[in-house]
Amino acid sequence: MTAVQVSLPLPVLPQGWSGEKDFKGVAQLSSATQRNIEPVGPHFLAHARRKRHHRTFSEDERIQAQENVKKVEDDDAGEISEPENPLMLQRDAKDWKGQDHYAVLGLSKYRYKATESQIKRAHRKKVLRHHPDKKAAAGSSEDDSFFKCIQKATEILLDPIKRRQFDSVDEAADVEPPSKKQTQKNFFKLWNPVFESEGRFSKDQPVPKLGDDSSTKEHVENFYNFWYNFDSWRSFEYQDEDVPDDNENRDQKRHVERKNNNARKKKKTEDTARLRALVDDCMAGDERIKKFKKEARAGKDKKRLDREAAEKKEKEDKIKAAEEQERLRKEAEESAKAEKAEGKKAKEAAKNALKKNKRVLKSSVKDANYLLPAGQEAPAKRIDDVLNDVEAVMGKTEPEDVALLASRLNGLKVADEVGRIWGEQVKRLLDAGKLKEGDMKVLEISRG
């Protein structure tokens, strides 16, 4: 490139400038230096491009605009690009309520998940493609109806309130619930998208997930409790009948407003019933619920069986205790009877022994000739007196002493020996106070 030398004159000083007399030099200017200056920047590049391709300004601007459009389309192709339906391109802009705003902008796969940035880029892409000026420059005779559809879709989707109203009735974003047969093998895979779609209407975020086979009972209960008490922001204003704007027919305006309000309430009620039926269907096919119920029944059955076993054991223990008590009572009765019988036998034996001993005592005085010398006949009075004394002594003597006395007297026949033994017994009774002096008529004399 050859260097170009440009001569530029110094600017003219303004009138009245008095710098010369007030100027005081403090230094000297350096000497001039020659340098090569190369042109740069976007304007030079545009000039060079026009010179190279022999274009006019208008031709270059048009070609650059086309390239920019292609560049924008290529940049957005991977994210917001989808084929345009020919029928959609022929839509009437007046029927904007019936159009799918996301499809118009090419955002069908995003819908309510589309961000504001994606909506703006999609709008720019559609405008660059369908702007009436561009179509006119290309020689197209189509009207600008679809361009108006694009503008309306952008207006609604960039307004948070209007977009919320449209999302509320956007059936294209709904996921059809699976049939009972379909969920036999892919229950969670088929139901998860359904609840994810319905969850966009929830006032409470985040929405609990359906989970999987390993979910806990608490998680499953929280999930179904959430959906059975679902708090939805969904409204149906978008489907309202247009209210007249004129002020002349106020009655008609109020009538349409009441009609719209009643229609919203009805649709809200129907939607709540639809959602509840959907949750019922899901819950009916949820094997986890069946498993939890089975475990609960098993737990209840176990508790019932444990209770019945405890009651049975308690009853058996009571029966055993009663039987044991009855056995002990019978044993006590038998023991008492045996003791009574033994006592009776012992008593009878003692009584018999006493009788025998008494016979021995009576026989002892008889064998001793009623304490008279041998060969002397005992008169009747003597016999009576001796026997009476014997009866009196036996009556005051304990059965044990009677037996001892009988053992000492048994076999004795000598009057002195027999009398001495009886006399000792009388003395013991007198000493014990059981007999008094003078009670004995014969035995006391024998003692003396």
C-alpha positions as CSV (number, residue, x, y, z in Angstrom):
1,M,0.0,0.0,0.0
2,T,1.4,3.5,-1.0
3,A,1.6,6.2,1.6
4,V,-0.6,9.3,0.9
5,Q,0.6,12.7,2.0
6,V,-2.2,15.1,3.1
7,S,-1.7,18.8,3.6
8,L,-4.0,20.4,6.1
9,P,-3.9,24.2,6.9
10,L,-4.1,25.4,10.4
11,P,-7.4,26.8,11.6
12,V,-8.0,30.5,11.5
13,L,-7.7,32.3,14.9
14,P,-10.8,33.9,16.1
15,Q,-11.2,37.7,16.1
16,G,-10.1,39.5,19.2
17,W,-7.6,36.9,20.2
18,S,-4.9,38.5,22.3
19,G,-2.7,35.5,22.9
20,E,0.4,37.2,21.3
21,K,0.8,39.9,23.9
22,D,-0.2,37.7,26.8
23,F,1.7,34.7,25.5
24,K,4.8,33.7,27.4
25,G,6.8,30.8,26.0
26,V,8.2,28.3,28.4
27,A,9.6,25.8,25.9
28,Q,10.2,25.0,22.3
29,L,8.3,22.8,19.9
30,S,10.0,19.6,18.9
31,S,11.0,19.0,15.3
32,A,8.5,17.5,12.9
33,T,8.5,13.7,12.3
34,Q,7.2,12.0,9.2
35,R,5.0,8.9,9.9
36,N,2.9,6.5,7.7
37,I,-0.9,6.4,8.7
38,E,-3.0,3.3,7.8
39,P,-6.8,3.6,7.5
40,V,-8.7,1.2,9.9
41,G,-12.2,0.7,11.5
42,P,-15.6,-0.6,10.3
43,H,-16.2,2.4,8.0
44,F,-12.9,1.8,6.1
45,L,-13.7,-1.9,5.9
46,A,-17.2,-1.1,4.5
47,H,-15.5,1.3,2.0
48,A,-13.0,-1.4,1.0
49,R,-15.7,-4.0,0.7
50,R,-17.7,-1.8,-1.7
51,K,-14.6,-1.0,-3.8
52,R,-13.7,-4.7,-4.0
53,H,-17.2,-5.9,-5.0
54,H,-18.1,-2.8,-7.0
55,R,-21.3,-2.2,-5.0
56,T,-23.2,0.9,-4.3
57,F,-24.1,1.9,-0.7
58,S,-27.7,0.6,-1.1
59,E,-26.6,-2.7,-2.6
60,D,-24.0,-3.3,0.1
61,E,-26.5,-2.5,2.9
62,R,-29.1,-4.9,1.5
63,I,-26.6,-7.7,1.1
64,Q,-25.3,-7.1,4.6
65,A,-28.9,-7.2,6.0
66,Q,-29.5,-10.5,4.4
67,E,-26.3,-12.0,5.8
68,N,-27.2,-10.7,9.3
69,V,-30.7,-12.4,9.0
70,K,-29.0,-15.6,8.0
71,K,-26.5,-15.3,10.9
72,V,-29.4,-14.7,13.4
73,E,-31.3,-17.7,12.0
74,D,-28.2,-19.9,12.2
75,D,-27.5,-18.8,15.8
76,D,-31.1,-19.6,16.9
77,A,-31.5,-22.7,14.8
78,G,-30.5,-25.1,17.5
79,E,-32.7,-23.7,20.2
80,I,-35.8,-22.0,18.7
81,S,-36.3,-23.6,15.3
82,E,-39.2,-25.7,14.2
83,P,-41.0,-26.1,10.9
84,E,-43.8,-23.7,10.1
85,N,-47.2,-25.1,9.5
86,P,-48.6,-23.7,6.1
87,L,-52.0,-23.5,7.7
88,M,-50.7,-21.4,10.5
89,L,-49.1,-19.0,8.0
90,Q,-52.6,-18.4,6.6
91,R,-54.2,-17.6,10.0
92,D,-56.5,-14.6,10.3
93,A,-54.9,-12.0,12.7
94,K,-58.4,-11.1,14.0
95,D,-58.7,-14.6,15.5
96,W,-55.8,-14.1,17.8
97,K,-57.5,-15.8,20.7
98,G,-57.6,-19.1,18.8
99,Q,-54.0,-19.1,17.8
100,D,-51.2,-21.0,19.6
101,H,-48.9,-18.2,20.5
102,Y,-46.0,-20.5,21.3
103,A,-46.3,-22.3,17.9
104,V,-46.5,-18.9,16.1
105,L,-43.1,-18.0,17.6
106,G,-41.6,-21.5,17.1
107,L,-41.6,-22.3,20.8
108,S,-43.9,-25.3,20.9
109,K,-41.4,-27.5,22.7
110,Y,-40.8,-25.0,25.4
111,R,-44.3,-23.5,26.0
112,Y,-44.7,-22.4,29.6
113,K,-41.0,-23.1,30.3
114,A,-39.9,-20.6,27.6
115,T,-37.8,-17.7,29.1
116,E,-38.2,-14.1,28.3
117,S,-34.9,-14.2,26.4
118,Q,-36.1,-17.1,24.2
119,I,-39.3,-15.3,23.4
120,K,-37.4,-12.2,22.3
121,R,-35.0,-14.1,20.2
122,A,-37.9,-16.1,18.6
123,H,-39.7,-12.8,17.9
124,R,-36.6,-11.3,16.2
125,K,-36.2,-14.4,14.1
126,K,-39.8,-14.4,13.0
127,V,-39.8,-10.7,12.3
128,L,-36.7,-11.0,10.1
129,R,-38.3,-13.7,8.1
130,H,-41.9,-12.4,7.8
131,H,-41.6,-8.6,8.0
132,P,-43.8,-7.1,5.3
133,D,-41.0,-4.9,4.0
134,K,-38.8,-7.8,3.4
135,K,-41.5,-9.7,1.6
136,A,-42.3,-6.7,-0.5
137,A,-38.6,-6.4,-1.4
138,A,-38.5,-10.0,-2.3
139,G,-41.5,-9.5,-4.6
140,S,-44.0,-11.5,-2.5
141,S,-47.7,-10.5,-2.7
142,E,-48.7,-12.0,0.7
143,D,-50.4,-9.8,3.2
144,D,-49.1,-9.0,6.7
145,S,-51.7,-11.1,8.5
146,F,-49.2,-13.6,9.9
147,F,-46.8,-10.8,10.9
148,K,-49.6,-9.4,13.0
149,C,-50.0,-12.8,14.6
150,I,-46.4,-12.8,15.5
151,Q,-46.7,-9.3,17.0
152,K,-49.8,-10.4,19.0
153,A,-48.1,-13.6,20.3
154,T,-45.1,-11.6,21.4
155,E,-47.3,-9.0,23.1
156,I,-49.1,-11.7,25.1
157,L,-46.1,-13.8,26.0
158,L,-44.0,-10.9,27.2
159,D,-46.8,-9.6,29.4
160,P,-46.7,-11.7,32.6
161,I,-50.5,-11.4,33.3
162,K,-51.6,-12.1,29.8
163,R,-49.1,-15.0,29.4
164,R,-50.4,-16.5,32.7
165,Q,-54.0,-16.3,31.4
166,F,-52.9,-18.0,28.2
167,D,-50.9,-20.7,30.0
168,S,-54.0,-21.3,32.1
169,V,-55.8,-22.7,29.1
170,D,-52.9,-23.9,27.0
171,E,-54.1,-27.5,26.4
172,A,-51.1,-28.2,24.2
173,A,-49.0,-28.2,27.3
174,D,-51.1,-30.9,29.0
175,V,-50.0,-34.5,29.1
176,E,-52.6,-37.1,28.6
177,P,-52.8,-39.5,31.6
178,P,-52.0,-43.1,30.8
179,S,-54.5,-45.9,30.8
180,K,-54.5,-48.6,33.4
181,K,-53.1,-51.1,30.9
182,Q,-50.2,-48.8,29.9
183,T,-49.1,-48.3,33.6
184,Q,-48.7,-52.0,34.4
185,K,-45.1,-51.9,33.3
186,N,-44.1,-48.1,33.2
187,F,-46.1,-46.6,36.0
188,F,-43.6,-44.0,37.1
189,K,-42.3,-43.2,33.7
190,L,-45.8,-42.4,32.3
191,W,-47.3,-40.7,35.4
192,N,-44.3,-38.4,36.2
193,P,-44.8,-36.1,33.1
194,V,-48.5,-35.8,33.9
195,F,-47.9,-34.5,37.4
196,E,-45.1,-32.3,36.1
197,S,-47.5,-30.7,33.6
198,E,-50.2,-30.3,36.2
199,G,-47.8,-28.9,38.7
200,R,-47.3,-25.7,36.6
201,F,-50.6,-24.5,38.1
202,S,-49.6,-24.9,41.7
203,K,-49.3,-21.8,44.0
204,D,-47.0,-23.8,46.2
205,Q,-43.6,-24.5,44.6
206,P,-41.7,-26.8,44.3
207,V,-44.2,-29.5,43.6
208,P,-43.4,-32.9,45.3
209,K,-42.3,-35.6,42.9
210,L,-44.1,-38.9,42.4
211,G,-41.0,-40.8,43.4
212,D,-40.3,-44.5,42.6
213,D,-40.6,-48.0,44.0
214,S,-38.1,-47.2,46.8
215,S,-40.0,-44.1,48.1
216,T,-40.9,-44.1,51.7
217,K,-44.5,-44.2,53.0
218,E,-44.1,-40.7,54.4
219,H,-43.0,-39.4,50.9
220,V,-45.9,-41.1,49.2
221,E,-48.5,-39.9,51.7
222,N,-47.1,-36.3,51.4
223,F,-47.3,-36.5,47.6
224,Y,-51.0,-37.6,47.5
225,N,-51.9,-35.2,50.4
226,F,-50.4,-32.4,48.3
227,W,-52.4,-33.3,45.2
228,Y,-55.7,-33.9,47.1
229,N,-55.3,-30.5,48.6
230,F,-54.0,-28.8,45.4
231,D,-54.0,-25.0,45.5
232,S,-54.3,-24.0,41.9
233,W,-53.8,-20.5,40.4
234,R,-55.4,-21.6,37.2
235,S,-58.0,-19.2,35.8
236,F,-60.0,-19.0,32.6
237,E,-60.2,-15.3,31.8
238,Y,-58.5,-15.9,28.5
239,Q,-61.7,-17.7,27.3
240,D,-64.0,-14.9,28.3
241,E,-66.4,-13.5,25.9
242,D,-65.4,-10.0,24.8
243,V,-67.0,-7.3,26.8
244,P,-68.5,-4.4,24.8
245,D,-66.4,-1.2,25.2
246,D,-69.2,1.2,24.3
247,N,-70.8,3.0,27.2
248,E,-74.3,3.1,25.7
249,N,-75.2,-0.6,26.4
250,R,-74.2,-0.9,30.1
251,D,-76.8,-3.7,30.7
252,Q,-75.3,-5.8,28.0
253,K,-71.8,-5.2,29.4
254,R,-72.9,-6.3,32.9
255,H,-74.6,-9.3,31.5
256,V,-71.5,-10.4,29.6
257,E,-69.4,-9.9,32.8
258,R,-71.7,-12.0,34.9
259,K,-71.8,-14.7,32.2
260,N,-68.0,-14.7,32.0
261,N,-67.7,-14.9,35.8
262,N,-70.2,-17.9,36.0
263,A,-68.3,-19.6,33.2
264,R,-65.0,-19.3,35.0
265,K,-66.5,-20.7,38.2
266,K,-67.9,-23.7,36.3
267,K,-64.6,-24.4,34.5
268,K,-62.8,-24.1,37.8
269,T,-65.1,-26.6,39.4
270,E,-64.8,-29.0,36.4
271,D,-61.0,-28.7,36.5
272,T,-60.8,-29.5,40.2
273,A,-63.0,-32.6,39.7
274,R,-60.8,-33.6,36.7
275,L,-57.6,-33.3,38.7
276,R,-59.1,-35.2,41.6
277,A,-60.2,-38.0,39.3
278,L,-56.7,-38.0,37.8
279,V,-55.1,-38.4,41.2
280,D,-57.6,-41.2,42.1
281,D,-56.6,-43.1,39.0
282,C,-53.0,-42.7,39.8
283,M,-53.4,-43.8,43.4
284,A,-55.6,-46.8,42.3
285,G,-52.7,-48.1,40.2
286,D,-49.9,-47.3,42.6
287,E,-48.4,-50.5,43.8
288,R,-46.8,-48.7,46.7
289,I,-50.2,-47.9,48.2
290,K,-51.1,-51.5,48.0
291,K,-47.8,-52.5,49.6
292,F,-48.3,-50.1,52.4
293,K,-51.9,-51.2,53.0
294,K,-50.7,-54.8,53.0
295,E,-48.0,-54.0,55.5
296,A,-50.5,-52.1,57.6
297,R,-53.0,-55.0,57.5
298,A,-50.1,-57.4,58.4
299,G,-49.3,-55.1,61.3
300,K,-52.9,-54.9,62.4
301,D,-53.3,-58.7,62.0
302,K,-50.1,-59.2,64.0
303,K,-51.4,-56.9,66.7
304,R,-54.8,-58.7,66.6
305,L,-53.1,-62.1,66.8
306,D,-50.9,-60.9,69.6
307,R,-53.9,-59.6,71.4
308,E,-55.8,-62.8,70.9
309,A,-52.8,-64.8,71.9
310,A,-52.5,-62.7,75.1
311,E,-56.2,-63.0,75.8
312,K,-56.0,-66.8,75.2
313,K,-53.0,-67.1,77.4
314,E,-54.6,-65.0,80.1
315,K,-57.8,-67.1,79.9
316,E,-55.7,-70.3,80.1
317,D,-53.7,-68.9,83.0
318,K,-57.0,-68.1,84.8
319,I,-58.3,-71.6,84.1
320,K,-55.0,-73.1,85.3
321,A,-55.1,-70.9,88.4
322,A,-58.7,-71.9,89.0
323,E,-57.8,-75.6,88.5
324,E,-54.7,-75.2,90.7
325,Q,-56.8,-73.5,93.3
326,E,-59.4,-76.2,93.1
327,R,-56.7,-78.8,93.4
328,L,-55.2,-77.1,96.4
329,R,-58.7,-76.8,97.9
330,K,-59.4,-80.5,97.3
331,E,-56.0,-81.5,98.7
332,A,-56.7,-79.3,101.7
333,E,-60.1,-80.9,102.1
334,E,-58.6,-84.3,101.7
335,S,-55.8,-83.5,104.1
336,A,-58.2,-82.1,106.5
337,K,-60.4,-85.2,106.2
338,A,-57.3,-87.3,106.6
339,E,-56.2,-85.3,109.6
340,K,-59.7,-85.5,110.9
341,A,-59.8,-89.2,110.3
342,E,-56.3,-89.6,111.9
343,G,-57.4,-87.5,114.8
344,K,-60.5,-89.5,115.1
345,K,-58.5,-92.7,115.0
346,A,-56.0,-91.3,117.5
347,K,-58.8,-90.1,119.6
348,E,-60.5,-93.4,119.4
349,A,-57.2,-95.1,120.1
350,A,-56.5,-92.8,123.0
351,K,-60.0,-93.4,124.2
352,N,-59.6,-97.2,123.8
353,A,-56.2,-97.0,125.5
354,L,-57.8,-94.9,128.3
355,K,-60.6,-97.5,128.7
356,K,-58.0,-100.3,128.7
357,N,-55.8,-98.5,131.2
358,K,-58.8,-97.8,133.3
359,R,-59.7,-101.5,133.2
360,V,-56.1,-102.2,134.2
361,L,-56.5,-99.7,137.2
362,K,-59.8,-101.2,138.3
363,S,-58.4,-104.7,137.8
364,S,-55.3,-103.8,139.9
365,V,-57.4,-103.1,143.0
366,K,-59.6,-106.2,142.3
367,D,-56.5,-108.4,141.9
368,A,-55.1,-106.9,145.1
369,N,-58.3,-107.9,146.9
370,Y,-59.4,-104.3,147.1
371,L,-56.2,-103.6,149.2
372,L,-57.1,-106.1,151.8
373,P,-54.8,-108.9,153.0
374,A,-54.9,-112.0,151.0
375,G,-57.5,-114.5,152.1
376,Q,-59.7,-111.8,153.7
377,E,-63.0,-111.5,151.9
378,A,-63.8,-107.9,150.9
379,P,-67.2,-106.7,152.0
380,A,-69.5,-104.9,149.5
381,K,-69.0,-101.5,151.2
382,R,-65.2,-102.0,150.9
383,I,-65.5,-102.8,147.2
384,D,-67.7,-99.8,146.6
385,D,-65.4,-97.5,148.5
386,V,-62.3,-98.7,146.7
387,L,-63.9,-98.5,143.3
388,N,-65.3,-95.1,144.0
389,D,-61.8,-93.9,145.0
390,V,-60.4,-95.4,141.9
391,E,-63.0,-93.7,139.7
392,A,-62.3,-90.4,141.5
393,V,-58.5,-90.7,140.9
394,M,-59.0,-91.7,137.3
395,G,-61.3,-88.7,136.7
396,K,-58.6,-86.3,138.1
397,T,-55.7,-87.9,136.3
398,E,-54.6,-87.0,132.7
399,P,-54.7,-89.8,130.2
400,E,-50.9,-89.8,129.9
401,D,-50.6,-90.3,133.7
402,V,-53.4,-92.9,133.6
403,A,-51.3,-94.9,131.0
404,L,-48.2,-94.5,133.2
405,L,-50.1,-95.5,136.3
406,A,-51.5,-98.5,134.4
407,S,-48.0,-99.6,133.3
408,R,-46.8,-99.5,136.9
409,L,-49.8,-101.4,138.2
410,N,-50.1,-103.9,135.4
411,G,-49.4,-107.4,136.7
412,L,-49.2,-106.4,140.4
413,K,-51.4,-108.3,142.8
414,V,-49.8,-107.6,146.2
415,A,-52.1,-105.3,148.2
416,D,-49.2,-103.3,149.8
417,E,-47.5,-102.6,146.5
418,V,-50.7,-101.7,144.7
419,G,-51.8,-99.5,147.6
420,R,-48.5,-97.8,147.7
421,I,-48.6,-96.9,144.0
422,W,-52.2,-95.6,144.3
423,G,-51.2,-93.7,147.4
424,E,-48.4,-91.9,145.5
425,Q,-50.9,-91.0,142.7
426,V,-53.3,-89.6,145.3
427,K,-50.5,-87.5,146.9
428,R,-49.6,-86.1,143.5
429,L,-53.3,-85.1,142.9
430,L,-53.5,-83.6,146.4
431,D,-50.3,-81.7,145.8
432,A,-51.6,-80.5,142.5
433,G,-54.9,-79.4,144.2
434,K,-57.0,-81.6,142.1
435,L,-58.1,-83.6,145.2
436,K,-58.8,-82.5,148.7
437,E,-58.2,-84.1,152.0
438,G,-61.0,-86.4,152.9
439,D,-62.1,-87.0,149.3
440,M,-60.6,-90.5,149.4
441,K,-62.0,-93.2,151.7
442,V,-59.6,-96.1,151.1
443,L,-56.8,-94.9,148.9
444,E,-55.8,-92.0,151.1
445,I,-55.7,-94.4,154.1
446,S,-53.4,-96.6,152.0
447,R,-51.2,-93.7,151.3
448,G,-50.9,-93.0,155.0
